[in-house]
Every structure is written in C-alpha cells, then in structure tokens.
Amino acid sequence: MSSTAQRRPPREPGTPTASWFAAVRETLDRPLTSYHLVLGVGTLLLALGLVMVQSASSVTSYLSEGSSWAVFAKQLTWAAVGLPAALVASRLPLRLIRLAAYPALVLAVVLLGLTFVPGLGVEINGNRNWLSFGGPFMVQPSEVAKLALVLWVADLFARKERLLHDPKHLLVPMLPVAGLVAMIVVAQRDLGTALVLFAIITGMLWVAGLPMKLFVVFMGSLVAIVTFFAASDEVRVKRLLGFRDPFADIHDGGWQAAHGLMGLASGQFWGVGLGASRQKWGTLPEAHTDFIFAVIGEELGLFGTLVVLALFVLLAYAGLRIATRTDEPFVRFAAAGITVWLLAQALINLGMVLGVLPVIGIPLPLISYGGSALLPTLVAIGLLVNFARREPGAQEALRAARSRRTAPVDTARGR
C-alpha cells in the first residue's frame, strides 16, 4: 500500500447518503419550491402533451382533415389561448377569484342544462355532454364545471371555516349543490366525469374535516349511487365486466382496451421511437384523446410512462404542499380541490389504459387532445402558481430573485 493511500482519512460511513438527504430536505424547504414545481411540471406536461397529440393524431388527422398537422394545430391554438388565461389566473387577487366563484358555478350549471336542449346538445359516443355553437366549435361544459365547483366549494368553506366543526354547516349547502352538478353530468351519461366530480366532493369534505362516521356513510352512499347508475346501462355493464379480460372479447367490447395494452407491451423499456406507433394506424380508437397514454407507452416505452407518472406525483406533492403551508383558508381548500381533481382524473385515465379500471372515457390532464379540457386545466395550474406565490417567504424570495436579475452589471472589470 502506498504512503498516499495510508495518509488518506477514512470515509465516514453513511456520509454521502446523509448529505444527499440533507440537500433534498434543504431544497424542499425553500419558499419557492412549490412555485417552481408547479411551473416546471405544468410546462413539461403541456409540452409532452403537444408532442404526443401530434404523433398520436397524425394518421387520423390526415384521413379526416387531409393534413397530418390539423389536429395538432387545433390543440396548439387552445394552448395559445390557455397560457395567457393561466398567466392572468396566476396574477389575480384572491378577492377577484372568490368573487368569480359564484358566477362561474351558475354559468357551468346553465351550460350543463343547455346540453339537453335539442339543436344545442350533441351526443358523442353515447354521452350527451357537448354543446354546439355552429360549425366545428363545440365545448364540453362539464370540464368547466370541475373548476367552478372547486372554487365555489373553497369559497363556501372559507367563509364558514369557524362553523365547519358542525356537520350541518359542512354539508349544507355544499352537498346539495355539488350533488346537483354531479347528477346533471350523470344524466348526460358521462360517468367518467361524474366520478371525477365525486372525487372532488369527497376530497374537499375530507380536507374540511368531515367526521369519520359521516365520511364512511357518505362513501358508502356514493358507491351505491355509482353502482346503480353503472348497472342501469347495458353498455356500462358490458364495459365493467369486460375490462377484466379484454382479450376474451377483443372483436367487440374489449377492442379498445386490448389494443391499448398491446401498445404498452410493444413499447418495452425505451419504446419503438417517437412517431413510430403502430396502434395509431386505426386499430386503437381515441389514440390522441382518452388512450394517449398507450401511445406514450408504445413510442417512449416504460421509461416514458414512468416520467409521466413522476410528473403527476410531483404536481400532486406541490399542490398538497401549498394547501398545508398556507394561512389562507380559501387557498387551502382551493389548492386541495384542484390537486384532488387533477390527480383523480389522471389516476382514472391511467387505470383505464392499464386495464385495472373499465373504459369510461376521460382525458389525461394536460396531455390528451381537447380544448374544453385543456383550457380549464391550464387556468387551474395558473391558480396553483398564484397560491404558491403566497406561501410563507415566497414573495420575498421572488423580489430578491427579481432584484438580482435587474441589478446593474459590475463595471470594475472593465476599468
């Protein structure tokens, strides 16, 4: 052994790991961690979504529109509208956001009701959940209802915060109004969106502190309602029973689920390459909407799907971090509601594509094609950015960063 090796001090066991954990903890404790996470993850999900919409829709777009870029151009247009809306939402005072909650909920209910008006309401894939205003322009009011419901419940709970220990004040008028919105969506036969609304209601009741006994009763009632409406429709029953083994009925009810699994399986770890999907050539229905995750798995492989999962986990962490660190009741309830909404919708979509949930038709937030879903989601991301800016120490850290960027350059070197 050389003298140099003999003089080298022994390495303390566990020091690198301890240093790594200390660095991670220090990063997470910074006042702008939530702010940077929401901005970064939201941007990455949107960018990935635009890329994958173009790839997954290229064949369908060419056959229906005569251009492989037509569907992508529409999604890009919605993103161009949604990003300024998200920027405005990130800068709005809380007072204006809360004032907009009630008009937004009324507007959402009116739009939901208009879907039942002949000539306005449009039925697609068995769901009467679209409004047509002439030409190709159609909107899905239930997507607006998700955001409106979160903001209205958050404002209601914030105003009644001192009374929420009483279940009567906690449940009324929240449960009747939110239940009405959900039941209208159920009447549209859109069980997927209804499940997301039920998740929002459940999550916000949990955050508000509904007693465990009542929470169990509520959950039991919710399961009974969902089971009843699912069993009352022959198509839904077929999907509920068929998702367990889609290959047993691959030429009928299991076609979409089976080809989604084929796409995921063929991607292996690194994927077949961006744009090289075979399932998007007509065998996988809704490849650029509800089943875009299957195309991600096929083209980008297991690695790509794990990146998507990691991004949603980080977004959920940031949302919950905002909710737990704020002193504003409205911010706490709104951040928790938005987080529950986006996470529940992502989990339902991923479960559907992975074959652990029935195919009920619901988009993957920020990634699937659809302006009606993208616009409210971007506004919700903007609101999370707004709330993150209000965390303890965040405003001071932002001002310090701004002053560093605008500070004059030291000219001593040029002397």
N, C-alpha and C positions, 0 to 999 in steps of 0.2 A: 504494500500500500504506500502511495507517495505521501510526502510530508504535507502537500497541499490538501490532500483528502483528509489527513489526520487533523489538520487545523480547522477544517470546516465545522461549524457548530451544528449539533444535531437538530434535525427538524422536529418541531413540536407536533405531536400527533393531533390531528383534528383541526389545526390552524387554518388550512385553506378552506375547509368546509365552513368553519365558523366565520371566516372573513366573507365568504360568499353570501351566507345568510345575513350577515350584518349589512352588506351592501344592498341586498334586496330589501331588507327592512327599512334602511335609510331612504331608498328610492320611493317605496310605498308611502312613507310618512311625509313626503314632500307635499306642500299645499296644492301644487298644480298637477299631481298625479292623475286625478280623475279627469281633469280638463284635457290633458294630453292623451289619455287613454280613449276618451270618447271621440275626440277629433281624429286620432290616428286610426282607431278601429273602424269608425264610421267611414272614413275615407277609403280604407283598404277594402271594406266590404262592398262599397259602391263601385270602386274601380274593378274589382273582381267580377261583380255582377254585370257591368257593362261588357267586359271582355267575354264572359261566358254566354250572355244573351246573344251577342253577335255570332259566337261559334255555334251555339245550340239551335239558333233560329235560321241559319244561313240557307239550309235546304228548303225548309218550309217557306221562308221569305221569298226565295227565288220562284218557287212554284206558284205562290199566291199573288205576289206583287211584281214579279219579273225582275227583282233585284235582290241579291243576297244581303244587302245592307239596309233594306227598307224597315224591317222590324227594329234593328239596332238604332236607326235614325230616330224612330219614334221614342224609344227608350231614352236616347240621348237628349231629345227635346224635353222630356219630362224631367230628366236630371237637371237640365239647364234652368227649368222653372223652379224645381225643388230646392236647389242650392241657395239661390237668393232668399227664398222663403225661410230656409233653415238659418241663414245669416240674420235675417230680421228677428226670428224667434230667439236667437242667441243673445240679442241685444235688448229685447223688450223688458220694460219694468214689470215686476211681479204684479203690480196693481192692474196693468192693462191685460196681462194674461188671465188673471182671475175674472176681470170684467167680461172677457170674451168667452168664458166657460159656458155661461147660460145660453147666449145666442148660438154658440156652436152646437150645443146639445139640441136646442129647438130645431135648428137647421137640419141636423142629422136625422131627427125623427121625421121631419116633413119630407125629406128626400127619400127616406126609407118607405114612407107611406105612398109616395108617388110611384114606386115600382109596381104597385098593384093597379095603377091606372092604365087602362087599355090605350095603346099608342105611345105611352111613355116607358112603361116597364118592358124589359126584354128578357126572355128566358133563354139561358145558355146552359147546355149540359144538364137540363132538368132543374136548374136553380133560377128563380125569378128575382135576381138580385142586381140587375143592371138598369140604368136609366139611359135612354137615347134622346139626344137633343138635335137629331138630324144629322145625316151623313155618317161618317165614321166615328164621330165624337160620342163616346159613351163613358159613363162613370159608374163606379160601384159605391153607393152611399155607405154601405156597412164598413168600409175602410175608414171613412171619415168618422163614423160612429165610435170606433175604438178610441181614437184620440179625444174626441169630445167627451166621451164617458169618463175617461181617466181624469181630465181637467175638471169636470163638473163634480165628481166624487171627491177629488182632492180639495177643491174649494169648500164643498159642503163640510167635510171632516175638519178642515182647518177652522172654519167658523164655529163649529160645535165641539172643539177639542176638549173643553172643560166638562162637557156633558157625555163624552164617549164612554165613560165607565158604566153608563146606563144603557143596556142593550136596546131599549126602546128608541133612544136618540141615535144609536148607532145604525139601526136597521131601517128607521123611518126618517125621511122619505127615500133613503138610498136604495133599499131593496126593491120597492115597487117600481121606481122609475127605471133603474138598471134592468130589472126583470122584464119590463115592458119593451125596452130596446132589444134585449136578447130574444124575446118571444116573437117580435116582428121579423128578426133575422131567421128564426126557426121557421116561421110561416113562409119565408121565401125559399125554404128547403135548403138553406145554406148551413148545414150542420157544422162544417169546419169553422166558419167564422163565429158561429154561436158558441162553440167550445172555447174559442179564444176570449170571447166576451165573458163567459162563465169563469174562465181562469182569472180575468181581470177583477171581476166582482169578488171572487174567493180570496185572491191575493190581497186586495185592499181591505177586506174585512179582517184578514189575519194581521195586517200591519196596524190596523186601528185598534186591535186588542179584543176581538170578539171572544167571549168566554168559551173555553174548550167544549163544554157540553153543547152549547148552541152551535158551535162550529161543526161538531160531529153530526148534529141533526141537520144542519144546512148542507153538509157534504152528502149525507145520505139522501136527502131530498133531491139534490142536484143530480146524483147518479140515477135516481129513479126517473127523473124528468128526461134525461138524455137517453136512457134505455127505452122509455116509452116512445119517444119520437123516432128513435132509430129503428125500433121494431115495427113501427106503423107504416113503413115504406118498404116495398118489396126489393127495390134496388139497393137500399141501405142494408137490408138484411143480407142480401147476397154478398155485398162487399164485406160486411162484418164477419161472415162465415168463410168467405173465400180468401181473406188475406193470410190465413194461417198456412195455406199451401197453394199459392197462386199457380204453380206449375200443374196442379191437378185439373185446372180449368183454364189453361193457357190460351185457348182459342176463343174464350168468351170473357167472363168477368175477371179472370186473372191475367189478362194480356198485358195491361199497363204495369202492374206490379212485377210480373215475371221479367219483362224486358228491362225494367229499372234495375232489378237485381243482376241481370245479365251484364248490363253496362258497368255496374260497380265491380263485378267479379272480373271482367275482362281487363280492367284498368291495372290490376295487380298493385305494385307499390308506387311506381313512378308514372303510370298511365301510358296510353298509346300515343300521346302527343296532342298539343292544343290544336283543335280543328279536325282531328282525325277520328272522331267518334263515328261508329257505325250505326248505333241505335238512333241517332238523329235523322237518319235517312228514311224515315217514315214508319219504323217499327215501334218507336216509343212515343205515344201520344203526349202532348203537352211538354215536350222536351225542354222548351225555353221558359216555361212557367212553373207549374207545380213540381215537375220532375227534373229541374235543372241540376239538382244535387247529384242525380245519377250520371249526368253528362260530365260533371266535375270529377266524379269518381272514375269515369271511363277515361277521360282525357288527361287528368292530372294525377290519377291513382290515389292510393291510400294516403299518400303524403298530402295531396291537395285537400282531401276530405278532412284530414286532421287539422290542417291550417284553418279551414272554415270553422270547425268545432272550437279550436283555440280562440279564434276571434270572437265568437259569440260568448264564450266563457269570460273573456276579458271585458266585453261590453257589459255582461251581467254583473261582474265584480265592480266595475266602475259605477254602474247605476246604484247598486246596493251601498257602495261606499259613500256616494253623495247623500243617499237617504239617511244613513246613520250618522253622518258628520254635521248635518245642518241643524241650525237652531230654528229655522222657519218651518212651521207645521205644513204649510201648503207645499213647500219644496219637498219635504219628506214624503208626503203622500203621493205627489205627482211623480217624483223620481221612482218611487217603488212601483207605482202603477205602470209607468212606461216600461220599466225593466221587466215586470211580470208579463206584460203584453208581448214584447219582442221575444223574450225567452220562450214563453209558452208557444207562440206561433212557430218559432224555429224548431222547437222540440217536436211539435206535431208534424211539421213538414218532414223533418229528418226521420222520424219514426215511420211515417208513411212510406218514404222511399226505401228505407232499410227493411221494410216488411214486418215491423213489430206493431204497426197500427194500420187500421183499414185505410184505403184510399178515399179520402173525403174532400180533396181538392182545396188546398190552401197554399199560398205562395211562401217562399223563403224570404224573409225580410231583407231588403236592400239588394238582393241578388236576382230573384225571379223577375221576369218581364211583367210590366203592368204599371201604368202611370197612376191609377187610382190607389194602388197600394204604396207606390214609391213616394208620392208627394206627402201624405200624412206621416210616413215613417221618417222622412228627412226633417220635417218640422219637429217631430218628437226628438230626433237626435239634436237638433238645434236647441230645443228646450233643455236637454240634458247638459249641453255645453253652457247654457245660461245658468243652470243650477250649480254646475261645477265651479263657475266663476265666483259663486257666493260662499264657497267653503271657507272656513277659518284660515286667514293668511293668504288666500288666493289673490285678492285684489292687490295687496301689497306686492306680492311676487310678480304679478303681471305688470304693475307700474315700474318695478325695478328692472324687469326684462326690457320694457319699452324704453326706459331711460338709457340702458346700456346700448341699445340699438341706435339711438339718436344722439349719443354723446359724440362731440367733435373728435376727430382723429388727432392723436398726439403728433405735433409737428416737430418735436425735438429732434427726431432722427434726420429731418431734412436740413437742420442748421449746419 
